[in-house]
Amino acid sequence: MSFYDVIEKYRDFDFDGYLNNVTDNDVLRSLSKDKLEDFDILNLLSKTAVKHLEDMAQKAHKLSVQYFGKTVCLYTPMYIANYCVNQCVYCSYNIKSGIKEKN
């Protein structure tokens, strides 16, 4: 299913109405599941879920450790020169930035 298909599926859905009617039991039921579905995510984004932030944080931590372990990976680009052959619009090392090259 494409992203467009997903958007179309929920085009006429009453998100405000749904989010305003989420109960504590809905939130707790969503938190107890191993795999979240569409409406579970909405339950956890509702105003009612604010009362369960600690439970959500603990579950998020548990899942993070389960999937990624207790490691931290950092990426640091190391440039020998003041330019790059790529054209990333957010980066000042962009070859099209107009900065005179130095090695």
Phi, psi and omega per residue, in radians:
M1 nan 2.264 3.138
S2 -1.395 2.883 3.104
F3 -1.053 -0.678 3.114
Y4 -1.046 -0.731 3.123
D5 -1.086 -0.684 3.118
V6 -1.137 -0.782 3.121
I7 -1.059 -0.778 3.134
E8 -1.090 -0.650 -3.128
K9 -1.031 -0.602 -3.075
Y10 -1.900 0.248 -3.081
R11 -0.966 -0.775 -3.081
D12 -1.760 0.212 -3.113
F13 -1.284 2.408 -3.139
D14 -1.517 1.454 -3.109
F15 -1.082 -0.785 -3.139
D16 -1.045 -0.800 3.131
G17 -1.072 -0.742 3.141
Y18 -1.145 -0.869 -3.082
L19 -1.105 -0.565 3.133
N20 -1.314 -0.237 -3.102
N21 -1.922 0.174 3.114
V22 -1.251 2.345 -3.133
T23 -1.814 2.941 3.066
D24 -1.026 -0.686 3.125
N25 -1.099 -0.644 3.090
D26 -1.079 -0.784 -3.128
V27 -1.120 -0.826 -3.122
L28 -1.120 -0.656 3.097
R29 -1.123 -0.726 3.114
S30 -1.132 -0.708 3.134
L31 -1.156 -0.467 -3.093
S32 -1.437 -0.187 -3.099
K33 -1.381 2.620 3.052
D34 -1.406 -0.575 -3.140
K35 -2.244 2.165 -3.114
L36 -1.452 2.497 3.049
E37 -1.894 3.127 -3.056
D38 -0.903 -0.893 -3.058
F39 -1.274 -0.425 3.054
D40 -1.130 -0.691 3.118
I41 -1.125 -0.745 3.078
L42 -1.076 -0.696 3.108
N43 -1.024 -0.736 -3.104
L44 -1.328 -0.250 3.081
L45 -1.671 -0.056 -3.081
S46 -1.339 2.868 3.079
K47 -1.096 -0.570 3.137
T48 -1.080 -0.556 -3.085
A49 -1.220 -0.278 -3.139
V50 -0.985 -0.609 3.138
K51 -1.181 -0.231 -3.057
H52 -2.026 0.422 -3.100
L53 -1.043 -0.720 -3.141
E54 -1.098 -0.732 3.092
D55 -1.092 -0.723 3.126
M56 -1.147 -0.711 3.134
A57 -1.108 -0.728 3.129
Q58 -1.139 -0.714 3.114
K59 -1.170 -0.719 3.119
A60 -1.080 -0.729 3.118
H61 -1.108 -0.790 3.137
K62 -1.031 -0.795 3.141
L63 -1.188 -0.662 3.114
S64 -1.080 -0.815 3.126
V65 -1.140 -0.688 3.141
Q66 -1.068 -0.769 -3.053
Y67 -1.547 -0.566 -3.029
F68 -2.019 -0.189 -3.086
G69 1.322 -2.907 -3.120
K70 -1.810 0.796 -3.131
T71 -1.955 2.722 3.047
V72 -2.186 2.176 3.118
C73 -1.935 2.235 3.116
L74 -2.026 2.524 3.075
Y75 -2.065 2.143 3.096
T76 -2.246 2.000 3.086
P77 -1.244 2.269 3.118
M78 -1.944 2.017 -3.120
Y79 -1.880 2.297 3.068
I80 -1.455 -0.500 -3.139
A81 -2.022 3.088 -3.139
N82 -1.713 0.420 3.111
Y83 -2.527 2.943 3.131
C84 -2.514 2.653 -3.127
V85 -1.370 -0.177 3.138
N86 -1.471 2.922 -3.105
Q87 -2.150 0.773 3.123
C88 -1.148 2.184 -3.038
V89 -1.178 -0.425 -3.082
Y90 -1.527 -0.140 -2.954
C91 -1.861 2.362 3.136
S92 -1.322 -0.216 3.082
Y93 -1.496 0.011 3.125
N94 -0.870 2.328 -3.114
I95 -1.071 -0.437 -3.138
K96 -1.598 0.158 -3.051
S97 -1.263 -0.273 3.130
G98 1.521 0.040 3.106
I99 -1.387 2.343 3.127
K100 -1.188 2.317 -3.059
E101 -1.241 2.434 3.017
K102 -2.288 2.475 3.066
N103 -2.005 nan nan
